[in-house]
Amino acid sequence: MIVVGAGAAGAAAALHLARAGRSVLVVDQARFPRAKPCGGGMAASVQAWFPCDLTPVVEAVIERVRFTWDLGDPVVAELPGEAPFWIVRRSRLDAFLLEQATAAGARFLGGAAVEAVQRHGERWRLTLAAGADALPGGGSLEAPGLVIADGSGSRLVAGLGLGPQRPRFATTVSVELEGEVADPATAHFGFGLVPQGFCWAFPRQGGYSIGLGSFIGRPVDPALARAEADAVLARLLPSLGFAVDAGQRTTSRLRVWDGHHPLHGEGVVVAGDAASLCDPFLAEGLRPALLSGCRAAAAMDLWLSGDAAALSHYSDGIRRAWGESMAWGRRIASVFYRVPRVGYQLGIKRPTAPQRIAQILSGEMGYGDIAQRAIRRLLFQRG
């Protein structure tokens, strides 16, 4: 078995496959440890998917979510006590899961950029660029099964006919702030600062992880996206007690969920951001990455054991467990982010709405549970 990508999805898949007794090689173009721009928020319920304790990498436990419009008009929702929200630093989480996978018997090949994958008979052949740690002149690898989890920038999945052939992207800017955190138990979601998008500030040990996302419109010039983000941060950061130019800033793009697509082929599955699973409304990507990584491993283990339908069941299972909720999330986003002020007043400001969003973030509820009524309210007001 080969897993392409050692992020959350790939490392989770490698861990479960190795524990199932499979021979696993994880390849990644990065060398670990490595930085990873990400808010790092995930429902504590993901613990149930892992045989190891994840709390050593949890940096904050969120008890409430504070929503604002243009830094004012706040609404606070308490998270359900039985399903809190965790904040992790991705550099630590990914390395931790990879360490657990290698301890279970998986091997890791870093600095190994995969240039191409091809099916040869009953095996997959991966062509590597020069510079891999164990293959300094480049070369190729072969395996009967393949998990592709190489992130939002994946260049492999489209050529295999997996996921959307024209992925939809959200423009994001991530900021890592080091300094005092006023309220380490509160996550902040701000609307109105980012045109047709939002910003979040998640407390962690020694600072905040901040993200800005725009979900309608696609600025293709990174310099323009960065300039727009700097203007937003010049207002946001002082509200958190930081200087306007504070923090390390990274501009990137996230593949967001944009319809149901096959996530499997003959002997191959795609997981994580490469599978375009990121929430199109609140940009949650870590929980679906872990979910898909764990399920990809289970499906691949069954397929290697002779269950010919296991990989198609993986696609169907991700659709039911995640995609059906995201279909409603996309509908909500398409209305909300075109009229965000109205959306905030009629959605977030409703007495039950913040608690419902908090339950979605904690994994207790899906968008389908609230979507139809929310969309009717928004469309009625627009009319």
C-alpha positions in Angstrom: 0.0 0.0 0.0 1.1 3.5 -0.8 -0.4 6.7 0.8 0.4 9.9 -1.1 0.4 12.7 1.5 1.3 12.7 5.1 -1.2 15.4 6.3 -4.2 14.6 8.5 -6.0 12.4 6.0 -3.0 10.5 4.8 -1.5 10.0 8.2 -4.8 8.8 9.6 -5.1 6.3 6.7 -1.6 5.1 7.1 -2.1 4.6 10.9 -5.2 2.4 10.4 -3.8 0.4 7.5 -0.6 -0.3 9.4 -2.6 -1.4 12.5 -4.6 -3.7 10.2 -1.3 -5.4 9.3 -0.8 -3.9 5.9 2.6 -3.0 4.5 2.3 0.8 4.1 4.6 3.4 2.6 3.7 7.1 3.1 5.3 9.5 0.6 5.1 13.3 0.9 6.8 16.1 -0.9 7.6 17.8 2.4 10.1 16.7 5.1 8.7 16.6 8.6 8.2 18.4 10.9 6.7 21.1 8.6 4.4 24.1 9.1 0.8 23.8 7.9 -1.5 26.8 7.6 -4.8 25.8 9.2 -7.2 27.0 11.8 -6.9 23.6 13.5 -10.4 23.4 14.8 -12.1 20.0 15.0 -14.9 18.4 17.0 -13.7 16.3 19.9 -15.9 13.5 18.7 -13.1 12.6 16.1 -11.4 10.9 19.0 -13.8 7.9 18.5 -12.1 7.2 15.2 -8.6 6.6 16.6 -7.0 3.9 18.8 -4.6 6.5 20.2 -5.3 9.4 22.6 -5.3 12.7 20.7 -5.3 15.0 23.7 -1.5 15.3 23.8 -1.8 17.6 20.7 -4.9 19.5 21.8 -3.9 23.1 22.6 -7.3 24.5 23.6 -10.8 23.3 24.4 -13.4 25.6 23.1 -16.5 26.1 25.2 -18.3 28.8 23.3 -18.4 30.5 19.9 -18.7 34.3 19.5 -20.1 35.6 16.3 -19.9 39.3 15.2 -20.9 41.5 12.3 -18.2 44.0 11.4 -16.6 43.5 14.9 -19.9 44.5 16.6 -23.4 43.2 17.1 -22.1 40.0 19.0 -23.9 36.8 19.5 -22.4 34.1 21.8 -23.3 30.4 21.6 -22.3 27.8 24.3 -21.1 24.6 22.8 -22.8 21.4 24.0 -20.8 20.1 27.0 -20.7 16.5 25.7 -19.2 17.4 22.4 -16.6 20.2 22.7 -14.5 21.7 20.0 -10.7 21.2 20.0 -8.0 23.4 18.7 -4.8 21.7 17.4 -1.7 23.0 15.6 -1.5 21.1 12.4 2.3 20.8 12.4 1.9 18.9 15.7 -1.2 16.9 14.8 0.1 15.7 11.5 3.5 14.7 12.9 1.8 13.0 15.8 -0.4 10.8 13.6 2.6 10.1 11.3 4.6 9.0 14.4 1.7 6.7 15.4 1.6 5.2 11.9 5.3 4.5 11.8 5.2 3.0 15.3 2.5 0.7 13.9 4.9 -0.4 11.1 4.3 2.2 8.3 7.4 3.6 6.5 7.8 7.3 5.6 9.5 8.8 2.6 9.8 12.6 2.8 10.9 15.1 0.2 9.3 12.8 -2.4 7.2 14.7 -4.9 5.0 12.4 -7.0 5.0 13.5 -10.6 2.6 10.9 -12.0 0.6 7.8 -11.1 -0.4 5.1 -13.6 -2.1 1.8 -13.4 0.0 -1.1 -14.7 -1.9 -4.3 -14.7 -3.0 -4.9 -11.1 -0.6 -2.4 -9.6 -0.1 1.3 -9.3 3.2 2.8 -10.4 4.3 6.2 -9.0 6.9 8.3 -10.7 8.9 10.4 -8.3 10.8 13.6 -8.9 14.5 13.8 -8.1 15.3 14.6 -4.5 13.4 12.0 -2.4 15.3 11.1 0.8 15.7 7.5 -0.1 15.7 7.9 -3.9 18.0 10.9 -4.6 17.9 10.4 -8.3 14.1 10.1 -8.6 12.6 6.8 -9.6 9.4 4.9 -9.2 7.4 2.9 -6.7 4.7 0.3 -7.1 1.9 -1.1 -5.0 -1.5 -2.8 -5.5 -3.4 -0.1 -3.6 -3.2 3.7 -3.5 -4.6 6.4 -1.2 -4.2 9.9 -2.6 -4.3 12.5 0.2 -2.0 15.2 -1.2 -4.1 18.2 -0.2 -5.8 21.1 -2.0 -3.0 21.5 -4.4 -3.3 17.9 -5.7 -2.3 17.5 -9.3 -3.1 13.8 -9.3 -6.8 13.3 -8.7 -8.2 15.0 -11.8 -6.2 12.8 -14.1 -7.7 9.7 -12.5 -11.2 11.0 -12.9 -11.7 11.3 -9.1 -13.4 14.2 -7.4 -14.6 17.3 -9.4 -12.8 17.8 -12.7 -12.9 21.6 -12.2 -12.5 22.1 -8.4 -14.1 25.0 -6.7 -11.6 27.0 -4.5 -11.9 29.4 -1.6 -9.2 32.1 -1.3 -7.7 32.0 2.2 -5.1 33.9 4.2 -3.8 32.2 7.4 -2.1 34.1 10.2 -0.2 32.7 13.2 -0.1 35.1 16.1 2.1 34.7 19.2 1.0 36.5 22.3 -1.5 36.7 25.1 -5.0 35.2 24.6 -7.7 37.0 26.5 -10.2 34.2 26.5 -8.7 30.8 25.6 -12.1 29.0 25.7 -13.8 31.2 23.0 -13.6 30.8 19.3 -14.4 33.9 17.2 -16.2 34.0 13.9 -16.5 37.4 12.2 -18.8 38.3 9.3 -18.9 41.6 7.5 -15.1 42.3 7.4 -14.4 40.0 4.5 -16.5 40.7 1.4 -18.6 37.6 0.7 -16.6 35.7 3.3 -15.7 35.6 6.9 -12.8 35.4 9.3 -12.1 33.3 12.4 -9.8 33.5 15.3 -9.1 30.3 17.2 -7.1 30.5 20.5 -4.3 28.0 21.0 -1.3 27.7 23.3 0.6 31.0 23.2 -1.5 32.8 20.6 -4.2 32.6 17.9 -4.6 30.9 14.6 -6.5 33.3 12.3 -8.0 32.6 8.9 -9.8 34.7 6.4 -11.9 33.1 3.7 -13.7 34.4 0.6 -16.2 31.9 -0.9 -17.7 33.8 -3.8 -15.4 35.2 -6.4 -11.9 34.0 -6.9 -9.1 36.5 -6.7 -6.4 34.8 -8.8 -3.7 37.3 -8.0 -2.1 36.3 -4.6 -0.8 39.9 -4.2 -4.3 41.3 -4.5 -5.7 38.7 -2.0 -2.9 39.5 0.4 -3.5 43.3 0.1 -7.3 42.8 0.8 -6.4 40.5 3.8 -4.0 43.1 5.2 -6.8 45.7 5.2 -9.1 43.3 7.1 -6.4 42.3 9.6 -5.6 46.0 10.2 -9.0 46.2 11.8 -9.3 42.7 13.3 -5.9 42.4 15.0 -6.3 45.4 17.3 -9.6 44.1 18.5 -7.7 41.0 19.8 -5.0 43.1 21.3 -2.3 42.8 18.6 -0.5 45.2 16.3 -1.9 45.6 12.8 1.2 44.1 11.2 1.5 41.2 13.7 1.7 37.5 12.7 3.1 35.2 10.0 0.8 35.3 7.0 0.2 32.7 4.3 -2.0 33.0 1.2 -3.4 29.8 -0.2 -6.5 28.2 -1.7 -8.9 25.5 -0.3 -10.8 23.0 -2.4 -14.3 23.3 -1.1 -17.2 20.8 -1.5 -18.9 21.3 -4.8 -21.1 18.3 -5.5 -21.1 14.5 -5.3 -18.3 12.9 -7.3 -16.6 9.5 -7.3 -13.8 9.2 -4.8 -12.6 5.8 -5.9 -11.2 3.9 -8.8 -9.7 0.5 -9.4 -7.4 0.1 -6.4 -7.4 3.8 -5.5 -9.3 6.2 -3.2 -8.9 9.9 -2.6 -9.2 11.5 0.8 -9.0 14.8 2.6 -8.6 18.2 0.9 -7.7 16.4 -2.3 -11.2 15.0 -2.4 -12.7 18.5 -2.1 -14.4 17.9 1.2 -13.9 21.3 2.8 -17.1 22.8 4.2 -18.4 25.5 1.7 -20.0 27.6 4.4 -17.6 27.7 7.4 -14.4 26.2 5.7 -14.2 23.3 8.2 -11.7 20.9 6.6 -10.0 19.0 9.4 -12.9 16.8 10.5 -13.7 15.6 7.0 -10.0 15.0 6.4 -9.8 12.7 9.4 -13.1 11.1 8.6 -12.1 10.3 5.0 -8.7 9.1 6.0 -10.0 6.6 8.5 -12.7 5.4 6.1 -10.3 5.2 3.2 -8.1 2.8 5.2 -11.0 0.6 6.2 -12.2 0.4 2.6 -8.7 -0.3 1.2 -8.1 -3.0 3.8 -11.4 -4.8 2.8 -10.5 -4.4 -0.9 -7.1 -5.9 -0.4 -8.8 -8.8 1.3 -10.9 -9.5 -1.8 -14.1 -7.3 -1.3 -14.5 -5.9 -4.8 -17.2 -3.5 -3.7 -15.4 -2.0 -0.8 -14.0 1.1 -2.6 -17.4 2.0 -4.2 -18.8 1.7 -0.7 -16.2 4.3 0.4 -17.5 6.8 -2.1 -21.1 6.1 -1.1 -20.3 6.3 2.6 -18.5 9.7 2.4 -21.5 11.0 0.4 -23.9 9.9 3.2 -21.7 10.9 6.2 -20.5 14.2 4.8 -21.6 15.1 1.3 -25.3 15.2 2.0 -24.8 17.8 4.7 -22.4 19.8 2.6 -24.9 19.9 -0.3 -27.2 21.9 2.1 -24.2 23.9 3.4 -23.5 25.0 -0.2 -27.0 26.1 -0.7 -26.9 28.1 2.5 -23.6 29.7 1.5 -24.8 30.6 -2.0 -27.5 32.7 -0.4 -25.8 33.9 2.8 -22.6 35.2 1.2 -24.4 37.2 -1.5 -26.4 39.1 1.1 -24.3 38.6 4.2 -25.8 41.4 6.3 -29.3 40.1 5.8 -28.0 36.6 6.4 -26.4 37.6 9.7 -29.6 39.4 10.9 -32.0 36.6 9.8 -29.7 33.7 10.4 -27.0 34.2 13.0 -29.1 36.6 15.1 -32.1 34.2 15.3 -32.4 32.9 18.9 -31.7 29.3 18.0 -29.2 29.8 15.1 -25.9 30.3 16.9 -26.5 27.1 19.0 -27.3 25.2 15.8 -24.1 26.3 14.2 -22.2 25.4 17.3 -23.8 21.9 17.1 -22.7 21.6 13.5 -19.1 22.5 14.4 -19.2 20.0 17.3 -20.4 17.3 15.0 -23.8 16.9 16.6 -25.8 18.2 13.7 -25.6 18.6 9.9 -26.7 21.4 7.7 -29.6 19.4 6.4 -31.2 19.7 9.8 -31.5 23.5 9.5 -31.1 24.3 5.9 -34.6 24.3 4.4 -36.1 26.7 6.9 -33.0 28.9 6.8 -33.0 29.2 3.0 -36.7 30.0 2.9 -36.2 32.8 5.4 -33.4 34.3 3.4 -35.1 34.0 0.1 -38.3 35.4 1.4 -36.5 38.5 2.8 -34.7 39.1 -0.4 -37.9 39.0 -2.3 
